Amino acid sequence: MPIEKHDLIHELPEYRDRIHELKVSNERFAQLFDEYHEVDHEIHRIEENIETTSDDYLEARKKVRLALKDELLAMLKGA
């Protein structure tokens, strides 16, 4: 069974243009965007058994990814 993608374009396709706009115009957004994708790639490698770690570590990284996604979504919505 393939592992589901969680990159922002797949997660929030309705914000594709806004994501691009903020990546180039907002340094904080760009930083959070990069951090989100680093964490997402790490989680993907763990779920694909490319890297091994504890379940607790994986769950902690998923919480970090979710917190980053929430912050990015708030910025996308202009909050």
Secondary structure, DSSP 8 states (H G I E B T S, - for coil): -------HHHH-GGGHHHHHHHHHH-HHHHHHHHHHHHHHHHHHHHHTTSS---HHHHHHHHHHHHHHHHHHHHHHTT-
